Amino acid sequence: MTDHAPIPLRELRSDCSRCAGLCCVAHAFQRSSDFAYDKPAGTPCRNLQDDFRCGIHADLRTSGFTGCTVYECFGAGQFVTQQLFDGRTWRDDPAIAADMFAVFGTMRGLHELLWYLTEALALRAAAPLHDEIARLRIEVADVRDAGAGPDAQALVGELLGRVSALARDGLRGRQARGTDLTGANLRRADLHGADLRGALLIGADLRSADLRRADLLGADLRGARLDGADLADALFLTPPQVASARGDRTTRLPAGLDAPAHW
């Protein structure tokens, strides 16, 4: 029997105290409503301190760095720093910088897949697929531990589709996969069991909406209003999606997800 012991989601969250500020260096960003200035990839952010911490972390949103507050590496930063590079940093050893930054992007993608598979393995409704989920999770973890490997995204996506179908079976939820619902008035909408995978919900009014068991894999929730919405057992909702939306203390989130400080 395959081991079904889930990886705690907290291990798939960023721990900046064990990272070398990789997200603040590896990624490029352009001056916009999300970032206050242009920064090329591989160049340290001007706010990055010597201890790899952000000098304006408490004031990111008011300082023009909203994009930083919705970013999540899913634990890839500390994995790359501590496991793949044995605690070495790009600052102490510039020769490893290019490799470190390149592998960080790959690892972030794999860690996000591990997040989804870990969530799927905890779903009782997906019990018929637990062995398959566990095997694929081990395969993805093996690829991660090797520092590179084949693209597992398609395999994971197909399996999560079947998990979603089992979890939403019998609910007859709205079918809106990939639909453009930008700015839509969905206040108090019954979206229980809806398929919203990949839907554009930018700026949508979802206040007091019922989103229980709604599949939100890849849904764009930037600026969406979630005040009073029930997402208590929404499927495949991630910290970046939550952070990019707007909610309040009455918004119900799945276990393991906390309301952002800026709500």
PyRosetta script that sets phi, psi and omega in degrees:
from pyrosetta import init, pose_from_sequence

init()
pose = pose_from_sequence("MTDHAPIPLRELRSDCSRCAGLCCVAHAFQRSSDFAYDKPAGTPCRNLQDDFRCGIHADLRTSGFTGCTVYECFGAGQFVTQQLFDGRTWRDDPAIAADMFAVFGTMRGLHELLWYLTEALALRAAAPLHDEIARLRIEVADVRDAGAGPDAQALVGELLGRVSALARDGLRGRQARGTDLTGANLRRADLHGADLRGALLIGADLRSADLRRADLLGADLRGARLDGADLADALFLTPPQVASARGDRTTRLPAGLDAPAHW")
pose.set_psi(1, 133.0)
pose.set_omega(1, 178.8)
pose.set_phi(2, -69.3)
pose.set_psi(2, 142.2)
pose.set_omega(2, 179.1)
pose.set_phi(3, -68.0)
pose.set_psi(3, 122.0)
pose.set_omega(3, -178.8)
pose.set_phi(4, -99.6)
pose.set_psi(4, 3.2)
pose.set_omega(4, -177.0)
pose.set_phi(5, -58.2)
pose.set_psi(5, 117.4)
pose.set_omega(5, -175.3)
pose.set_phi(6, -73.3)
pose.set_psi(6, 148.4)
pose.set_omega(6, 171.1)
pose.set_phi(7, -76.2)
pose.set_psi(7, 124.9)
pose.set_omega(7, 178.8)
pose.set_phi(8, -57.1)
pose.set_psi(8, 134.1)
pose.set_omega(8, -178.7)
pose.set_phi(9, -60.1)
pose.set_psi(9, -26.1)
pose.set_omega(9, 179.7)
pose.set_phi(10, -63.2)
pose.set_psi(10, -24.4)
pose.set_omega(10, 177.9)
pose.set_phi(11, -78.7)
pose.set_psi(11, -9.7)
pose.set_omega(11, 177.4)
pose.set_phi(12, -110.0)
pose.set_psi(12, 31.1)
pose.set_omega(12, 174.4)
pose.set_phi(13, -121.4)
pose.set_psi(13, 151.8)
pose.set_omega(13, -177.6)
pose.set_phi(14, -63.6)
pose.set_psi(14, 138.8)
pose.set_omega(14, 174.0)
pose.set_phi(15, -127.6)
pose.set_psi(15, 90.4)
pose.set_omega(15, -173.4)
pose.set_phi(16, -62.9)
pose.set_psi(16, -22.1)
pose.set_omega(16, -179.2)
pose.set_phi(17, -69.9)
pose.set_psi(17, -16.1)
pose.set_omega(17, -178.5)
pose.set_phi(18, -115.0)
pose.set_psi(18, 11.2)
pose.set_omega(18, -178.0)
pose.set_phi(19, -113.1)
pose.set_psi(19, 164.8)
pose.set_omega(19, 179.0)
pose.set_phi(20, -105.3)
pose.set_psi(20, 35.9)
pose.set_omega(20, 178.1)
pose.set_phi(21, 62.9)
pose.set_psi(21, 35.1)
pose.set_omega(21, -172.2)
pose.set_phi(22, -61.5)
pose.set_psi(22, -41.1)
pose.set_omega(22, -178.3)
pose.set_phi(23, -67.1)
pose.set_psi(23, -22.8)
pose.set_omega(23, -178.5)
pose.set_phi(24, -84.9)
pose.set_psi(24, -4.6)
pose.set_omega(24, -178.1)
pose.set_phi(25, -123.5)
pose.set_psi(25, -49.5)
pose.set_omega(25, -171.9)
pose.set_phi(26, -62.9)
pose.set_psi(26, -40.6)
pose.set_omega(26, -173.8)
pose.set_phi(27, -84.1)
pose.set_psi(27, 147.8)
pose.set_omega(27, 171.2)
pose.set_phi(28, -93.9)
pose.set_psi(28, 153.9)
pose.set_omega(28, 169.6)
pose.set_phi(29, -148.6)
pose.set_psi(29, 157.0)
pose.set_omega(29, -177.8)
pose.set_phi(30, -115.9)
pose.set_psi(30, 148.6)
pose.set_omega(30, 179.0)
pose.set_phi(31, -59.6)
pose.set_psi(31, 125.9)
pose.set_omega(31, -175.2)
pose.set_phi(32, -167.0)
pose.set_psi(32, -167.5)
pose.set_omega(32, 176.2)
pose.set_phi(33, -68.7)
pose.set_psi(33, -14.9)
pose.set_omega(33, -179.3)
pose.set_phi(34, -96.3)
pose.set_psi(34, -26.2)
pose.set_omega(34, -176.9)
pose.set_phi(35, -137.6)
pose.set_psi(35, 144.2)
pose.set_omega(35, -173.0)
pose.set_phi(36, -83.3)
pose.set_psi(36, -14.7)
pose.set_omega(36, -180.0)
pose.set_phi(37, -156.8)
pose.set_psi(37, 170.4)
pose.set_omega(37, 178.5)
pose.set_phi(38, -83.1)
pose.set_psi(38, 138.4)
pose.set_omega(38, 175.8)
pose.set_phi(39, -141.1)
pose.set_psi(39, 122.9)
pose.set_omega(39, 177.6)
pose.set_phi(40, -75.6)
pose.set_psi(40, 156.9)
pose.set_omega(40, 177.2)
pose.set_phi(41, -61.6)
pose.set_psi(41, 141.8)
pose.set_omega(41, 177.5)
pose.set_phi(42, 85.7)
pose.set_psi(42, 0.6)
pose.set_omega(42, 179.0)
pose.set_phi(43, -110.6)
pose.set_psi(43, 129.8)
pose.set_omega(43, -178.8)
pose.set_phi(44, -61.8)
pose.set_psi(44, 139.9)
pose.set_omega(44, 172.9)
pose.set_phi(45, -61.5)
pose.set_psi(45, 144.4)
pose.set_omega(45, -177.8)
pose.set_phi(46, -66.1)
pose.set_psi(46, -14.6)
pose.set_omega(46, -179.8)
pose.set_phi(47, -94.0)
pose.set_psi(47, -1.3)
pose.set_omega(47, -179.5)
pose.set_phi(48, -78.4)
pose.set_psi(48, 126.8)
pose.set_omega(48, -178.0)
pose.set_phi(49, -90.8)
pose.set_psi(49, 173.9)
pose.set_omega(49, -179.0)
pose.set_phi(50, -63.0)
pose.set_psi(50, -25.8)
pose.set_omega(50, 179.8)
pose.set_phi(51, -91.3)
pose.set_psi(51, 13.2)
pose.set_omega(51, 179.4)
pose.set_phi(52, 68.5)
pose.set_psi(52, 18.2)
pose.set_omega(52, 175.6)
pose.set_phi(53, -102.3)
pose.set_psi(53, 158.6)
pose.set_omega(53, 179.2)
pose.set_phi(54, -82.6)
pose.set_psi(54, 128.4)
pose.set_omega(54, -178.3)
pose.set_phi(55, -73.5)
pose.set_psi(55, -15.6)
pose.set_omega(55, -179.6)
pose.set_phi(56, -124.8)
pose.set_psi(56, 28.2)
pose.set_omega(56, -173.1)
pose.set_phi(57, -53.3)
pose.set_psi(57, -41.3)
pose.set_omega(57, -177.9)
pose.set_phi(58, -73.0)
pose.set_psi(58, -14.5)
pose.set_omega(58, -175.7)
pose.set_phi(59, -124.3)
pose.set_psi(59, 24.0)
pose.set_omega(59, -175.7)
pose.set_phi(60, -57.4)
pose.set_psi(60, -46.6)
pose.set_omega(60, -174.8)
pose.set_phi(61, -67.9)
pose.set_psi(61, -39.1)
pose.set_omega(61, -179.6)
pose.set_phi(62, -79.5)
pose.set_psi(62, -11.9)
pose.set_omega(62, 180.0)
pose.set_phi(63, -99.3)
pose.set_psi(63, 6.0)
pose.set_omega(63, 176.8)
pose.set_phi(64, 91.1)
pose.set_psi(64, 18.6)
pose.set_omega(64, -179.1)
pose.set_phi(65, -120.7)
pose.set_psi(65, 50.2)
pose.set_omega(65, 178.1)
pose.set_phi(66, -58.3)
pose.set_psi(66, -35.1)
pose.set_omega(66, -178.7)
pose.set_phi(67, -58.1)
pose.set_psi(67, -33.0)
pose.set_omega(67, 179.3)
pose.set_phi(68, -68.8)
pose.set_psi(68, -31.7)
pose.set_omega(68, -175.3)
pose.set_phi(69, -76.3)
pose.set_psi(69, -11.7)
pose.set_omega(69, 179.7)
pose.set_phi(70, -109.9)
pose.set_psi(70, 8.6)
pose.set_omega(70, -178.4)
pose.set_phi(71, -91.1)
pose.set_psi(71, 142.3)
pose.set_omega(71, 176.5)
pose.set_phi(72, -144.4)
pose.set_psi(72, 129.5)
pose.set_omega(72, -179.8)
pose.set_phi(73, -93.8)
pose.set_psi(73, -1.8)
pose.set_omega(73, -180.0)
pose.set_phi(74, 58.2)
pose.set_psi(74, 32.4)
pose.set_omega(74, 176.9)
pose.set_phi(75, 84.3)
pose.set_psi(75, 2.3)
pose.set_omega(75, -178.2)
pose.set_phi(76, -66.9)
pose.set_psi(76, -33.3)
pose.set_omega(76, -177.0)
pose.set_phi(77, -60.9)
pose.set_psi(77, -49.8)
pose.set_omega(77, -179.6)
pose.set_phi(78, -72.6)
pose.set_psi(78, -27.6)
pose.set_omega(78, 177.4)
pose.set_phi(79, -66.9)
pose.set_psi(79, -46.0)
pose.set_omega(79, 179.1)
pose.set_phi(80, -62.8)
pose.set_psi(80, -46.5)
pose.set_omega(80, -176.5)
pose.set_phi(81, -66.0)
pose.set_psi(81, -48.7)
pose.set_omega(81, -172.2)
pose.set_phi(82, -87.8)
pose.set_psi(82, -36.1)
pose.set_omega(82, -174.8)
pose.set_phi(83, -94.4)
pose.set_psi(83, -54.3)
pose.set_omega(83, -175.1)
pose.set_phi(84, -75.6)
pose.set_psi(84, -29.1)
pose.set_omega(84, -177.9)
pose.set_phi(85, -118.8)
pose.set_psi(85, 15.0)
pose.set_omega(85, 171.7)
pose.set_phi(86, 52.0)
pose.set_psi(86, 37.2)
pose.set_omega(86, 176.6)
pose.set_phi(87, 83.2)
pose.set_psi(87, -2.8)
pose.set_omega(87, 176.7)
pose.set_phi(88, -72.0)
pose.set_psi(88, 156.5)
pose.set_omega(88, -179.6)
pose.set_phi(89, -127.7)
pose.set_psi(89, 156.7)
pose.set_omega(89, 178.3)
pose.set_phi(90, -63.6)
pose.set_psi(90, -24.6)
pose.set_omega(90, -179.2)
pose.set_phi(91, -78.1)
pose.set_psi(91, -40.4)
pose.set_omega(91, 179.5)
pose.set_phi(92, -75.5)
pose.set_psi(92, -31.1)
pose.set_omega(92, -177.2)
pose.set_phi(93, -134.6)
pose.set_psi(93, 82.4)
pose.set_omega(93, -176.6)
pose.set_phi(94, -56.0)
pose.set_psi(94, -21.6)
pose.set_omega(94, -178.2)
pose.set_phi(95, -66.2)
pose.set_psi(95, -22.4)
pose.set_omega(95, -178.1)
pose.set_phi(96, -96.4)
pose.set_psi(96, -4.2)
pose.set_omega(96, -171.9)
pose.set_phi(97, -56.0)
pose.set_psi(97, -51.9)
pose.set_omega(97, -175.8)
pose.set_phi(98, -60.3)
pose.set_psi(98, -44.5)
pose.set_omega(98, 179.8)
pose.set_phi(99, -66.2)
pose.set_psi(99, -39.7)
pose.set_omega(99, -178.5)
pose.set_phi(100, -63.8)
pose.set_psi(100, -44.3)
pose.set_omega(100, -178.9)
pose.set_phi(101, -68.8)
pose.set_psi(101, -37.9)
pose.set_omega(101, -178.7)
pose.set_phi(102, -66.4)
pose.set_psi(102, -45.0)
pose.set_omega(102, -177.0)
pose.set_phi(103, -72.1)
pose.set_psi(103, -25.8)
pose.set_omega(103, 179.0)
pose.set_phi(104, -59.3)
pose.set_psi(104, -44.1)
pose.set_omega(104, 179.0)
pose.set_phi(105, -61.7)
pose.set_psi(105, -41.5)
pose.set_omega(105, 178.3)
pose.set_phi(106, -64.4)
pose.set_psi(106, -45.3)
pose.set_omega(106, -178.0)
pose.set_phi(107, -65.0)
pose.set_psi(107, -35.7)
pose.set_omega(107, 178.7)
pose.set_phi(108, -61.1)
pose.set_psi(108, -42.8)
pose.set_omega(108, 178.3)
pose.set_phi(109, -62.3)
pose.set_psi(109, -41.3)
pose.set_omega(109, 179.8)
pose.set_phi(110, -68.5)
pose.set_psi(110, -37.8)
pose.set_omega(110, 179.0)
pose.set_phi(111, -67.3)
pose.set_psi(111, -34.5)
pose.set_omega(111, 176.3)
pose.set_phi(112, -65.3)
pose.set_psi(112, -39.6)
pose.set_omega(112, 176.0)
pose.set_phi(113, -62.5)
pose.set_psi(113, -39.7)
pose.set_omega(113, 178.4)
pose.set_phi(114, -64.6)
pose.set_psi(114, -34.5)
pose.set_omega(114, 176.2)
pose.set_phi(115, -59.8)
pose.set_psi(115, -49.5)
pose.set_omega(115, -178.0)
pose.set_phi(116, -64.0)
pose.set_psi(116, -42.9)
pose.set_omega(116, -178.5)
pose.set_phi(117, -67.3)
pose.set_psi(117, -35.7)
pose.set_omega(117, 177.5)
pose.set_phi(118, -65.8)
pose.set_psi(118, -41.6)
pose.set_omega(118, 176.5)
pose.set_phi(119, -63.6)
pose.set_psi(119, -43.9)
pose.set_omega(119, -179.0)
pose.set_phi(120, -61.4)
pose.set_psi(120, -37.0)
pose.set_omega(120, -178.3)
pose.set_phi(121, -69.1)
pose.set_psi(121, -21.4)
pose.set_omega(121, -180.0)
pose.set_phi(122, -89.1)
pose.set_psi(122, -6.5)
pose.set_omega(122, -178.2)
pose.set_phi(123, -83.5)
pose.set_psi(123, 119.7)
pose.set_omega(123, 179.9)
pose.set_phi(124, -62.1)
pose.set_psi(124, -37.0)
pose.set_omega(124, -178.0)
pose.set_phi(125, -63.1)
pose.set_psi(125, -22.2)
pose.set_omega(125, -178.7)
pose.set_phi(126, -93.0)
pose.set_psi(126, 13.6)
pose.set_omega(126, -177.6)
pose.set_phi(127, -50.9)
pose.set_psi(127, -39.9)
pose.set_omega(127, 178.9)
pose.set_phi(128, -61.9)
pose.set_psi(128, -17.5)
pose.set_omega(128, -178.1)
pose.set_phi(129, -108.5)
pose.set_psi(129, 4.0)
pose.set_omega(129, -173.5)
pose.set_phi(130, -59.4)
pose.set_psi(130, -40.3)
pose.set_omega(130, 179.2)
pose.set_phi(131, -62.5)
pose.set_psi(131, -43.4)
pose.set_omega(131, -179.4)
pose.set_phi(132, -67.0)
pose.set_psi(132, -40.1)
pose.set_omega(132, 178.4)
pose.set_phi(133, -62.5)
pose.set_psi(133, -45.9)
pose.set_omega(133, -178.2)
pose.set_phi(134, -63.1)
pose.set_psi(134, -40.5)
pose.set_omega(134, 178.9)
pose.set_phi(135, -64.4)
pose.set_psi(135, -42.5)
pose.set_omega(135, -179.6)
pose.set_phi(136, -68.3)
pose.set_psi(136, -35.6)
pose.set_omega(136, 177.7)
pose.set_phi(137, -62.3)
pose.set_psi(137, -40.7)
pose.set_omega(137, 177.8)
pose.set_phi(138, -64.6)
pose.set_psi(138, -40.1)
pose.set_omega(138, 179.1)
pose.set_phi(139, -63.1)
pose.set_psi(139, -43.4)
pose.set_omega(139, 179.7)
pose.set_phi(140, -65.9)
pose.set_psi(140, -40.9)
pose.set_omega(140, 178.4)
pose.set_phi(141, -63.8)
pose.set_psi(141, -37.2)
pose.set_omega(141, 178.3)
pose.set_phi(142, -64.8)
pose.set_psi(142, -41.5)
pose.set_omega(142, 177.3)
pose.set_phi(143, -62.0)
pose.set_psi(143, -43.9)
pose.set_omega(143, 178.8)
pose.set_phi(144, -60.9)
pose.set_psi(144, -46.6)
pose.set_omega(144, -177.1)
pose.set_phi(145, -63.0)
pose.set_psi(145, -27.4)
pose.set_omega(145, 178.7)
pose.set_phi(146, -80.7)
pose.set_psi(146, -11.2)
pose.set_omega(146, 178.2)
pose.set_phi(147, 84.5)
pose.set_psi(147, -3.1)
pose.set_omega(147, 179.7)
pose.set_phi(148, -172.2)
pose.set_psi(148, 172.9)
pose.set_omega(148, 178.2)
pose.set_phi(149, 154.8)
pose.set_psi(149, -172.9)
pose.set_omega(149, -177.3)
pose.set_phi(150, -68.2)
pose.set_psi(150, 158.1)
pose.set_omega(150, 179.4)
pose.set_phi(151, -74.6)
pose.set_psi(151, 117.0)
pose.set_omega(151, -177.6)
pose.set_phi(152, -99.1)
pose.set_psi(152, 0.7)
pose.set_omega(152, -172.8)
pose.set_phi(153, -60.9)
pose.set_psi(153, -43.5)
pose.set_omega(153, -178.1)
pose.set_phi(154, -64.0)
pose.set_psi(154, -42.6)
pose.set_omega(154, 179.3)
pose.set_phi(155, -62.7)
pose.set_psi(155, -44.5)
pose.set_omega(155, -179.8)
pose.set_phi(156, -66.3)
pose.set_psi(156, -42.5)
pose.set_omega(156, -179.8)
pose.set_phi(157, -60.0)
pose.set_psi(157, -42.1)
pose.set_omega(157, 179.8)
pose.set_phi(158, -65.1)
pose.set_psi(158, -42.3)
pose.set_omega(158, -179.5)
pose.set_phi(159, -67.3)
pose.set_psi(159, -40.9)
pose.set_omega(159, 179.3)
pose.set_phi(160, -65.9)
pose.set_psi(160, -27.7)
pose.set_omega(160, 174.8)
pose.set_phi(161, -63.4)
pose.set_psi(161, -40.8)
pose.set_omega(161, 178.1)
pose.set_phi(162, -71.2)
pose.set_psi(162, -35.5)
pose.set_omega(162, 175.6)
pose.set_phi(163, -61.7)
pose.set_psi(163, -45.5)
pose.set_omega(163, 179.7)
pose.set_phi(164, -59.9)
pose.set_psi(164, -42.6)
pose.set_omega(164, -179.5)
pose.set_phi(165, -61.7)
pose.set_psi(165, -40.3)
pose.set_omega(165, 178.3)
pose.set_phi(166, -67.0)
pose.set_psi(166, -43.2)
pose.set_omega(166, -177.1)
pose.set_phi(167, -67.6)
pose.set_psi(167, -28.2)
pose.set_omega(167, -177.5)
pose.set_phi(168, -103.7)
pose.set_psi(168, 5.8)
pose.set_omega(168, -176.2)
pose.set_phi(169, -57.4)
pose.set_psi(169, 129.3)
pose.set_omega(169, 177.2)
pose.set_phi(170, 86.2)
pose.set_psi(170, -4.1)
pose.set_omega(170, -176.7)
pose.set_phi(171, -88.8)
pose.set_psi(171, -21.1)
pose.set_omega(171, 178.6)
pose.set_phi(172, 53.1)
pose.set_psi(172, 44.5)
pose.set_omega(172, -179.2)
pose.set_phi(173, -73.1)
pose.set_psi(173, 165.0)
pose.set_omega(173, -179.3)
pose.set_phi(174, -60.8)
pose.set_psi(174, 136.9)
pose.set_omega(174, 178.0)
pose.set_phi(175, -98.7)
pose.set_psi(175, 104.6)
pose.set_omega(175, -176.4)
pose.set_phi(176, -137.9)
pose.set_psi(176, 33.9)
pose.set_omega(176, -179.1)
pose.set_phi(177, -60.5)
pose.set_psi(177, 125.7)
pose.set_omega(177, 177.4)
pose.set_phi(178, 70.6)
pose.set_psi(178, 7.3)
pose.set_omega(178, -176.9)
pose.set_phi(179, -74.0)
pose.set_psi(179, 143.9)
pose.set_omega(179, 175.8)
pose.set_phi(180, -85.9)
pose.set_psi(180, 104.3)
pose.set_omega(180, 179.6)
pose.set_phi(181, -116.0)
pose.set_psi(181, 29.7)
pose.set_omega(181, -179.8)
pose.set_phi(182, -57.1)
pose.set_psi(182, 124.3)
pose.set_omega(182, 177.8)
pose.set_phi(183, 70.7)
pose.set_psi(183, 10.0)
pose.set_omega(183, -175.9)
pose.set_phi(184, -66.7)
pose.set_psi(184, 145.2)
pose.set_omega(184, 175.2)
pose.set_phi(185, -87.7)
pose.set_psi(185, 98.1)
pose.set_omega(185, -179.8)
pose.set_phi(186, -118.3)
pose.set_psi(186, 27.0)
pose.set_omega(186, -179.5)
pose.set_phi(187, -62.6)
pose.set_psi(187, 129.6)
pose.set_omega(187, -178.1)
pose.set_phi(188, 61.3)
pose.set_psi(188, 19.1)
pose.set_omega(188, -178.8)
pose.set_phi(189, -68.9)
pose.set_psi(189, 145.1)
pose.set_omega(189, 175.1)
pose.set_phi(190, -87.4)
pose.set_psi(190, 97.7)
pose.set_omega(190, 179.7)
pose.set_phi(191, -115.7)
pose.set_psi(191, 25.9)
pose.set_omega(191, 178.9)
pose.set_phi(192, -62.4)
pose.set_psi(192, 118.8)
pose.set_omega(192, 179.5)
pose.set_phi(193, 75.0)
pose.set_psi(193, 15.1)
pose.set_omega(193, -178.2)
pose.set_phi(194, -71.8)
pose.set_psi(194, 149.6)
pose.set_omega(194, 173.2)
pose.set_phi(195, -96.2)
pose.set_psi(195, 99.5)
pose.set_omega(195, -179.1)
pose.set_phi(196, -113.3)
pose.set_psi(196, 22.6)
pose.set_omega(196, -178.2)
pose.set_phi(197, -59.5)
pose.set_psi(197, 124.0)
pose.set_omega(197, 178.3)
pose.set_phi(198, 71.4)
pose.set_psi(198, 9.0)
pose.set_omega(198, -178.7)
pose.set_phi(199, -72.0)
pose.set_psi(199, 147.3)
pose.set_omega(199, 175.4)
pose.set_phi(200, -91.8)
pose.set_psi(200, 106.3)
pose.set_omega(200, -178.4)
pose.set_phi(201, -115.3)
pose.set_psi(201, 29.5)
pose.set_omega(201, -177.9)
pose.set_phi(202, -61.5)
pose.set_psi(202, 121.8)
pose.set_omega(202, 177.9)
pose.set_phi(203, 68.3)
pose.set_psi(203, 11.3)
pose.set_omega(203, -179.3)
pose.set_phi(204, -70.0)
pose.set_psi(204, 147.8)
pose.set_omega(204, 177.6)
pose.set_phi(205, -92.6)
pose.set_psi(205, 101.3)
pose.set_omega(205, -179.2)
pose.set_phi(206, -112.5)
pose.set_psi(206, 23.7)
pose.set_omega(206, -179.1)
pose.set_phi(207, -61.1)
pose.set_psi(207, 130.4)
pose.set_omega(207, 179.1)
pose.set_phi(208, 60.9)
pose.set_psi(208, 18.6)
pose.set_omega(208, 178.0)
pose.set_phi(209, -76.2)
pose.set_psi(209, 150.6)
pose.set_omega(209, 177.2)
pose.set_phi(210, -94.4)
pose.set_psi(210, 105.3)
pose.set_omega(210, -178.4)
pose.set_phi(211, -114.2)
pose.set_psi(211, 22.9)
pose.set_omega(211, 177.6)
pose.set_phi(212, -62.5)
pose.set_psi(212, 134.7)
pose.set_omega(212, -179.5)
pose.set_phi(213, 56.9)
pose.set_psi(213, 18.4)
pose.set_omega(213, 174.2)
pose.set_phi(214, -76.0)
pose.set_psi(214, 136.1)
pose.set_omega(214, 177.5)
pose.set_phi(215, -82.9)
pose.set_psi(215, 112.0)
pose.set_omega(215, -176.9)
pose.set_phi(216, -112.8)
pose.set_psi(216, 21.4)
pose.set_omega(216, -179.8)
pose.set_phi(217, -59.0)
pose.set_psi(217, 118.2)
pose.set_omega(217, 177.3)
pose.set_phi(218, 72.8)
pose.set_psi(218, 5.6)
pose.set_omega(218, 178.8)
pose.set_phi(219, -68.3)
pose.set_psi(219, 139.3)
pose.set_omega(219, -179.1)
pose.set_phi(220, -92.4)
pose.set_psi(220, 107.9)
pose.set_omega(220, -175.4)
pose.set_phi(221, -106.6)
pose.set_psi(221, 18.6)
pose.set_omega(221, -177.9)
pose.set_phi(222, -58.3)
pose.set_psi(222, 121.8)
pose.set_omega(222, 177.2)
pose.set_phi(223, 73.9)
pose.set_psi(223, 2.8)
pose.set_omega(223, 179.2)
pose.set_phi(224, -67.4)
pose.set_psi(224, 141.4)
pose.set_omega(224, 178.3)
pose.set_phi(225, -88.2)
pose.set_psi(225, 120.2)
pose.set_omega(225, -178.2)
pose.set_phi(226, -118.8)
pose.set_psi(226, 17.0)
pose.set_omega(226, 179.6)
pose.set_phi(227, -56.4)
pose.set_psi(227, 123.8)
pose.set_omega(227, 177.0)
pose.set_phi(228, 72.8)
pose.set_psi(228, 2.1)
pose.set_omega(228, -179.4)
pose.set_phi(229, -73.8)
pose.set_psi(229, 150.1)
pose.set_omega(229, 179.8)
pose.set_phi(230, -106.7)
pose.set_psi(230, 103.2)
pose.set_omega(230, 176.4)
pose.set_phi(231, -116.5)
pose.set_psi(231, 27.8)
pose.set_omega(231, -170.9)
pose.set_phi(232, -55.4)
pose.set_psi(232, -37.2)
pose.set_omega(232, 177.0)
pose.set_phi(233, -130.4)
pose.set_psi(233, 37.1)
pose.set_omega(233, 173.7)
pose.set_phi(234, -62.3)
pose.set_psi(234, 150.0)
pose.set_omega(234, -175.2)
pose.set_phi(235, -94.9)
pose.set_psi(235, 133.0)
pose.set_omega(235, 169.9)
pose.set_phi(236, 60.6)
pose.set_psi(236, 37.5)
pose.set_omega(236, 174.2)
pose.set_phi(237, -87.2)
pose.set_psi(237, 134.5)
pose.set_omega(237, -175.7)
pose.set_phi(238, -115.5)
pose.set_psi(238, 161.7)
pose.set_omega(238, 177.7)
pose.set_phi(239, -56.0)
pose.set_psi(239, -42.0)
pose.set_omega(239, 178.7)
pose.set_phi(240, -62.0)
pose.set_psi(240, -36.9)
pose.set_omega(240, 178.1)
pose.set_phi(241, -63.4)
pose.set_psi(241, -44.5)
pose.set_omega(241, -179.8)
pose.set_phi(242, -63.6)
pose.set_psi(242, -45.0)
pose.set_omega(242, -177.0)
pose.set_phi(243, -66.0)
pose.set_psi(243, -28.2)
pose.set_omega(243, -177.9)
pose.set_phi(244, -81.7)
pose.set_psi(244, -14.4)
pose.set_omega(244, 179.9)
pose.set_phi(245, -93.1)
pose.set_psi(245, 179.8)
pose.set_omega(245, 176.9)
pose.set_phi(246, -122.2)
pose.set_psi(246, 125.9)
pose.set_omega(246, 179.7)
pose.set_phi(247, -139.7)
pose.set_psi(247, -167.9)
pose.set_omega(247, 177.5)
pose.set_phi(248, -149.3)
pose.set_psi(248, -170.7)
pose.set_omega(248, -175.5)
pose.set_phi(249, -67.6)
pose.set_psi(249, -13.2)
pose.set_omega(249, 179.7)
pose.set_phi(250, -93.9)
pose.set_psi(250, -3.9)
pose.set_omega(250, 177.7)
pose.set_phi(251, -72.8)
pose.set_psi(251, 129.5)
pose.set_omega(251, 179.4)
pose.set_phi(252, -98.3)
pose.set_psi(252, 122.6)
pose.set_omega(252, -177.6)
pose.set_phi(253, -113.1)
pose.set_psi(253, 158.2)
pose.set_omega(253, 177.6)
pose.set_phi(254, -63.1)
pose.set_psi(254, 154.6)
pose.set_omega(254, 175.9)
pose.set_phi(255, -57.7)
pose.set_psi(255, 137.6)
pose.set_omega(255, -179.5)
pose.set_phi(256, 96.5)
pose.set_psi(256, -11.1)
pose.set_omega(256, 177.7)
pose.set_phi(257, -114.3)
pose.set_psi(257, 127.7)
pose.set_omega(257, 179.2)
pose.set_phi(258, -102.9)
pose.set_psi(258, 150.9)
pose.set_omega(258, 176.1)
pose.set_phi(259, -66.5)
pose.set_psi(259, 135.8)
pose.set_omega(259, 179.1)
pose.set_phi(260, -63.2)
pose.set_psi(260, 153.0)
pose.set_omega(260, -178.6)
pose.set_phi(261, -62.7)
pose.set_psi(261, -26.2)
pose.set_omega(261, -176.1)
pose.set_phi(262, -86.2)
pose.set_psi(262, -0.4)
pose.set_omega(262, 176.5)
pose.set_phi(263, -72.9)
pose.dump_pdb("model.pdb")
